[in-house]
Amino acid sequence: MTLAREAFARLAELFEQWLGAEGGDFVVIGAHGKYPVGALHAGGSVADVFVSGADRVVKIPRRSTANGLLATERNALRDIAIVVEEHDWLRPYFPELADTVDHVDTGSGERRTVNVLGALTSEFVTLEQVRTAYPGGLDPRDYAWMHRRLLRAIAGTALAGWVHTAISPANVLVHPRLHGVVLAGWSFATRPGTPAAATLGSLHYPPEIRDAASHGTDVHMAHRLMLTMLGPRAPEPMRTFAAGCMQPDPSLRPDAADLLDEFDDLLDRLYGQRRFRPFELPKGQ
């Protein structure tokens, strides 16, 4: 056990050196520019996200075995960018793939598939942070705008021919002041009819996830997320709505595009005329 701990500590030390943690002069070079790797912004399931200047972040897999997952993210975001050009209303809901880097460490010779993304760091928080701030559940009137925008993102994902497969509190970013929503974390995405690229033990998946994911997979996960975020504050009509979107047979789940009007009708019945609700996290969060 002592040898194993020493080996792990040494591996961690080498990785920090590779990231340029000491000296702050580590740079990755992409097709469109050079990107300094700055402070750690967020740690995901397979990769870490580092600040790079004012308007970029650099996403680096912690192990070279995850290179394929970062390549999947590239492909998904490229296809989504094509759809966004045709349907500009979808633009706010997805990260921007600004550049790609195939970095080879001069010391170890290890290659890393690195993605350079639009920053999304100023004022954005994850739903994981929101959930921590509201442990008793969100007011459904606040989560309503988040869910409406998430449904739009899922509709755009379907247009691009992808399934996200990892719709979770950690992968949904919200901008409280501007009511923005971005669906992030595309490393586990897959094409309809194929299994998810990877799964996480912490998530509750629909039954088809390891066999043939579909656009209904994302619909299922989005409504599982809704119930998670609302907790005991979810009104019964919303629970019934979510149950219809989480049926075991994915062919029985509605399309995200069709759900947009249905969800609006539900909100009208519950809360009447729609009005803007300012939203913010409690002080100190």
matplotlib code that plots the C-alpha trace (Angstrom):
import matplotlib.pyplot as plt

x = [0.0, 2.9, 4.4, 1.0, 0.5, 4.0, 3.3, 0.0, 1.6, 4.4, 1.8, -0.1, 3.1, 4.0, 0.5, 0.7, 4.1, 2.7, -0.1, 2.4, 1.1, 4.4, 5.6, 2.2, 3.9, 2.3, 0.8, -1.0, -1.0, -4.0, -5.0, -6.0, -3.7, -1.8, -3.6, -2.0, -3.2, -4.1, -6.0, -8.2, -11.8, -13.7, -13.0, -15.2, -15.6, -12.7, -11.2, -10.2, -11.1, -8.6, -8.9, -7.1, -7.2, -10.5, -12.7, -11.4, -11.1, -8.9, -10.3, -7.7, -8.3, -6.6, -5.6, -4.7, -7.3, -10.0, -8.7, -11.4, -14.1, -12.7, -12.6, -16.3, -17.0, -15.3, -17.4, -20.6, -19.9, -18.8, -22.1, -24.1, -22.3, -23.6, -27.1, -26.7, -25.8, -29.2, -31.1, -29.6, -32.1, -30.1, -26.8, -27.1, -27.6, -24.3, -20.6, -18.5, -15.7, -13.1, -10.1, -8.7, -5.2, -3.4, -0.8, 2.3, 4.1, 7.8, 8.8, 6.7, 5.6, 2.0, -0.6, -3.6, -6.7, -7.4, -10.5, -10.5, -14.0, -15.7, -15.2, -18.7, -17.0, -18.4, -21.5, -22.4, -22.9, -23.8, -27.2, -25.1, -24.2, -27.8, -28.9, -26.4, -27.7, -31.3, -31.2, -34.9, -35.6, -36.0, -39.3, -40.9, -41.4, -37.7, -36.9, -39.5, -37.2, -34.3, -36.3, -37.8, -34.3, -33.0, -35.7, -34.6, -31.1, -32.2, -34.3, -31.2, -29.1, -31.6, -31.4, -27.7, -28.0, -26.6, -27.6, -26.0, -26.5, -25.2, -27.8, -27.0, -26.7, -22.9, -23.4, -26.1, -24.8, -27.2, -26.7, -28.9, -29.1, -29.6, -31.6, -29.2, -28.8, -26.0, -25.8, -22.1, -20.1, -20.3, -17.6, -20.1, -22.3, -23.2, -25.2, -28.8, -28.9, -25.6, -24.6, -23.4, -19.7, -19.4, -21.6, -21.3, -22.3, -23.7, -26.4, -29.8, -30.0, -33.0, -32.8, -31.6, -28.4, -26.0, -27.7, -29.1, -29.4, -32.0, -33.3, -35.7, -32.8, -32.1, -35.8, -35.8, -32.7, -33.9, -37.1, -35.2, -33.1, -36.2, -37.5, -34.1, -33.9, -37.4, -37.3, -40.4, -41.4, -42.5, -46.3, -48.2, -48.9, -45.2, -44.5, -47.2, -45.6, -42.2, -43.5, -44.8, -41.4, -39.6, -41.5, -39.4, -40.0, -38.2, -40.5, -43.3, -41.5, -42.4, -39.9, -38.2, -39.5, -43.1, -42.6, -41.9, -45.6, -46.8, -44.6, -45.8, -49.4, -48.6, -47.0, -50.0, -52.4, -50.2, -49.2, -51.1, -49.6, -45.9, -43.7, -40.0, -38.7, -35.3, -33.2, -30.0, -28.1, -28.0, -25.2, -21.9, -22.8]
y = [0.0, 2.4, 1.9, 2.5, 5.7, 6.9, 6.0, 7.9, 10.9, 11.0, 10.7, 13.6, 15.6, 14.9, 15.9, 19.2, 19.8, 18.9, 21.5, 24.1, 24.6, 26.0, 29.0, 29.6, 29.6, 26.5, 27.1, 24.8, 25.6, 25.1, 25.7, 29.3, 30.5, 29.9, 29.5, 29.9, 27.5, 29.5, 28.8, 25.7, 26.8, 23.5, 19.8, 17.4, 13.6, 13.1, 16.5, 19.7, 23.2, 26.0, 29.7, 31.0, 34.7, 36.7, 34.8, 31.2, 28.1, 25.1, 21.6, 19.0, 15.3, 14.1, 10.8, 10.1, 7.3, 10.0, 11.5, 9.8, 11.4, 14.9, 14.0, 13.1, 16.5, 18.1, 16.3, 17.0, 20.7, 21.0, 19.5, 21.7, 24.8, 23.9, 23.7, 26.9, 28.7, 27.7, 28.2, 31.2, 31.0, 28.0, 29.8, 30.8, 27.2, 25.6, 26.1, 27.5, 25.2, 27.9, 25.7, 22.2, 21.1, 17.8, 18.4, 16.1, 16.4, 16.9, 15.0, 11.9, 11.8, 11.5, 13.0, 14.9, 15.9, 19.4, 21.5, 25.3, 26.6, 30.0, 31.0, 30.9, 31.8, 35.3, 34.9, 31.4, 28.7, 25.1, 23.7, 21.7, 25.0, 26.1, 22.8, 23.3, 26.8, 25.6, 22.2, 22.2, 22.5, 25.5, 27.4, 25.9, 29.4, 29.9, 26.5, 27.1, 29.3, 27.0, 24.0, 25.8, 26.8, 23.3, 21.8, 24.2, 22.9, 19.3, 20.1, 21.6, 18.6, 16.3, 18.6, 18.1, 14.3, 13.8, 12.6, 14.3, 11.3, 13.2, 15.9, 16.4, 19.3, 19.5, 19.9, 22.6, 26.2, 29.0, 32.8, 33.9, 37.6, 37.2, 33.9, 32.1, 28.4, 26.4, 22.7, 21.8, 18.6, 16.9, 14.2, 11.4, 12.2, 9.6, 9.2, 7.9, 4.1, 3.6, 3.3, 6.3, 6.8, 6.4, 6.5, 7.8, 5.8, 8.9, 9.4, 7.7, 6.6, 5.4, 1.7, 2.1, 4.0, 1.0, -0.3, 2.3, 5.9, 8.1, 11.6, 10.3, 9.5, 13.3, 14.0, 11.4, 12.8, 16.4, 15.5, 13.5, 16.6, 18.7, 16.5, 16.6, 20.4, 20.9, 18.2, 18.3, 21.6, 20.0, 20.4, 17.3, 18.5, 18.9, 15.4, 14.0, 15.9, 14.5, 10.9, 11.1, 12.1, 9.3, 6.3, 3.1, 2.8, 5.6, 5.5, 6.7, 9.8, 13.1, 15.0, 17.9, 20.3, 19.2, 19.6, 23.3, 24.2, 21.5, 22.9, 26.4, 25.2, 23.6, 26.8, 28.8, 26.5, 26.5, 30.2, 32.2, 35.0, 34.7, 37.4, 37.9, 36.7, 37.9, 35.0, 35.1, 32.7, 33.5, 35.7, 33.8, 31.1]
z = [0.0, 0.8, -2.7, -4.3, -2.3, -3.3, -7.0, -6.9, -5.3, -7.9, -10.7, -9.3, -9.0, -12.6, -13.8, -12.0, -13.6, -17.0, -16.5, -15.7, -12.2, -11.1, -13.1, -14.8, -18.2, -19.7, -23.1, -25.6, -29.3, -31.4, -35.0, -34.4, -31.6, -28.4, -25.1, -21.7, -19.1, -16.1, -12.8, -12.4, -13.0, -12.6, -12.4, -14.3, -14.3, -16.8, -17.5, -15.8, -17.1, -16.8, -17.4, -20.5, -20.8, -20.4, -22.9, -23.2, -21.1, -21.8, -21.2, -20.6, -19.8, -16.7, -18.3, -21.9, -21.8, -21.9, -25.2, -27.1, -24.9, -25.6, -29.3, -29.0, -27.5, -30.4, -32.9, -31.1, -30.7, -34.4, -35.6, -33.2, -34.5, -38.0, -36.7, -34.8, -38.0, -39.5, -36.2, -34.5, -31.6, -30.4, -30.0, -26.3, -25.2, -26.1, -25.5, -28.3, -29.5, -30.2, -31.1, -30.7, -29.6, -29.9, -27.3, -26.8, -23.5, -24.3, -21.1, -21.1, -24.8, -23.7, -26.0, -24.7, -26.7, -25.6, -26.3, -26.2, -25.3, -24.9, -21.3, -19.7, -16.4, -15.6, -13.3, -14.6, -12.0, -12.3, -11.2, -8.7, -7.0, -7.2, -5.6, -2.8, -2.2, -2.1, -0.3, 0.3, -3.5, -5.8, -6.1, -9.3, -10.7, -10.7, -12.1, -14.8, -16.9, -16.5, -17.7, -20.7, -21.9, -21.2, -23.4, -26.2, -25.8, -26.0, -29.1, -30.7, -29.7, -31.5, -34.7, -34.7, -34.5, -31.1, -27.6, -24.7, -22.2, -19.2, -18.3, -14.7, -12.2, -12.9, -16.7, -16.8, -16.4, -15.5, -15.5, -12.6, -13.5, -17.3, -17.1, -19.3, -19.6, -21.3, -21.7, -21.1, -20.6, -24.0, -23.5, -23.0, -26.0, -28.6, -31.8, -31.5, -31.6, -29.9, -26.2, -24.2, -24.5, -20.8, -17.7, -14.1, -11.1, -9.5, -12.1, -12.6, -16.2, -18.3, -19.1, -22.7, -21.8, -22.3, -25.4, -27.7, -26.5, -28.2, -28.1, -25.5, -23.3, -22.9, -22.3, -19.5, -17.9, -18.1, -16.2, -13.7, -13.2, -12.8, -10.0, -8.4, -8.4, -7.1, -4.5, -2.2, -3.7, -7.0, -7.4, -8.3, -11.9, -12.5, -11.1, -13.5, -16.4, -15.5, -15.2, -18.7, -20.0, -18.0, -19.3, -19.5, -23.2, -24.9, -27.9, -25.6, -24.4, -26.1, -28.3, -26.6, -29.4, -28.7, -25.0, -25.3, -25.8, -23.4, -20.6, -21.3, -21.0, -17.7, -16.4, -17.5, -15.6, -12.5, -12.3, -14.8, -16.8, -17.1, -15.6, -15.1, -11.7, -10.6, -9.4, -7.3, -5.1, -1.3, -0.2, 0.2, -2.3]

ax = plt.figure().add_subplot(projection="3d")
ax.plot(x, y, z, "-o")
ax.set_aspect("equal")
plt.show()
